[in-house]
Amino acid sequence: MIKFIDLTREYNFIKTEVNQAIGRVLKSGRFILGREVESFEKEFAAYCGVKYCVGVASGTDALFLSLKALGIGVGDEVITAANSFVATALAVELAGAKPVFADVNPLTYNLDLDKIEKKISFRAKAIIPVHLYGQLTEMEEIKKIARRRGLKIIEDACQAHGASLFGKKAGAWGDAAAFSFYPSKNLGAYGDGGAIITNDKNIYEKLLFLRFYGQTEPYRSDFFGINSRLDELQAAALRVKLKYLDKWNQRRREIAAIYRQYITNPAVILPEGKNQAGHVFHLFVVRTKQRDALRKFLKKNGVETLIHYPIALTRQPVFKKLAGAKCPIAEQMAGEIFSLPMYPFLKNEEIKKIAMVINRFI
């Protein structure tokens, strides 16, 4: 069976470095907000080309705390994509605001710029563009819309570690950006973890309070806050992996190129090739009207696949109160897309076998 992702291959490649890093933490006796977190925050900020980074417990928390730091809450609306993971919109609700879904471009899977303006009401306070599957949204145009309408930008970069547009990294475009370090991400921890990056010192300082009970000194909370901290063990592992991120992202591009070369079945639509230089292919998502049948055929022939995501946010039961919210492109794609195996340690012969099986499907 060709697994959708095999994280043991990655671990075996960096085992010595990771074990040393974890051992360093265990010997230090410091497990919460110590030297490893501080060092990772500086290194990740520098990597992304921004001034500040705050490690938190998850990508969901990163989105939620970004909204809180920007003062977005009850009565406010936040525009975001209809085809993201549910956490994007749940974070908006956690902040007390209302998610407003905009439809997406069927080629790039990112926000359709023509659909955003129609969703902006006088209650709108922010846009959360989702850099889905590892490709940046058209951020120059998003910024123009945001400036024109007085909106904040929070980038959902949870699938876009190291992705770029015109040489500028994901996370460096908006007022703040959220990252997830879930194990399967391009930069993944060995458990949950997340981070927020920003160039705004005021936002950065607010986030430091927000992630730690709003404490200004031990046991004194002057502000609202929660317990959301990236722990030392995860930070130590992430520091090891960060050194390899560009190399691993380049390998993902190579894998995508092999898929493109060898998949020739006309019933299968391959992802749009726009911005290949900056795309980091967190996922390689294809489309076909015979999605379920093809997935069964692949499984029967030893290939594991997944669907990201089978339900558009407009159709999620948790958001049924947003009656009348419709995004036909996102809703149609949810029934046609699925993801092929994609991770840096996938072997060329495995990629070619996957393509061969797809080409045999009638």
Stockholm file with secondary structure:
# STOCKHOLM 1.0

chainA/1-362         MIKFIDLTREYNFIKTEVNQAIGRVLKSGRFILGREVESFEKEFAAYCGVKYCVGVASGTDALFLSLKALGIGVGDEVITAANSFVATALAVELAGAKPVFADVNPLTYNLDLDKIEKKISFRAKAIIPVHLYGQLTEMEEIKKIARRRGLKIIEDACQAHGASLFGKKAGAWGDAAAFSFYPSKNLGAYGDGGAIITNDKNIYEKLLFLRFYGQTEPYRSDFFGINSRLDELQAAALRVKLKYLDKWNQRRREIAAIYRQYITNPAVILPEGKNQAGHVFHLFVVRTKQRDALRKFLKKNGVETLIHYPIALTRQPVFKKLAGAKCPIAEQMAGEIFSLPMYPFLKNEEIKKIAMVINRFI
#=GR chainA/1-362 SS CBCSCCHHHHHHHHHHHHHHHHHHHHHHTCCBSSHHHHHHHHHHHHHHTCSEEEEESCHHHHHHHHHHHTTCCTTCEEEEETTSCHHHHHHHHHTTCEEEEECBCTTTCSBCHHHHGGGCCTTEEEEECBCGGGCCCCHHHHHHHHHHHTCEEEEECTTCTTCEETTEETTSSSSEEEEECCTTSSSCCSSCCEEEEESCHHHHHHHHHHTBTTEEETTEECSCCCBCCCBHHHHHHHHHHHTTHHHHHHHHHHHHHHHHHHCCCTTCBCCCCTTTTTCCCSCEEEECTTHHHHHHHHHHTTBCCBCSCSSCGGGCGGGTTSTTCCCHHHHHHHTTEEEECCCTTCCHHHHHHHHHHHHHCC
#=GC SS_cons         CBCSCCHHHHHHHHHHHHHHHHHHHHHHTCCBSSHHHHHHHHHHHHHHTCSEEEEESCHHHHHHHHHHHTTCCTTCEEEEETTSCHHHHHHHHHTTCEEEEECBCTTTCSBCHHHHGGGCCTTEEEEECBCGGGCCCCHHHHHHHHHHHTCEEEEECTTCTTCEETTEETTSSSSEEEEECCTTSSSCCSSCCEEEEESCHHHHHHHHHHTBTTEEETTEECSCCCBCCCBHHHHHHHHHHHTTHHHHHHHHHHHHHHHHHHCCCTTCBCCCCTTTTTCCCSCEEEECTTHHHHHHHHHHTTBCCBCSCSSCGGGCGGGTTSTTCCCHHHHHHHTTEEEECCCTTCCHHHHHHHHHHHHHCC
//
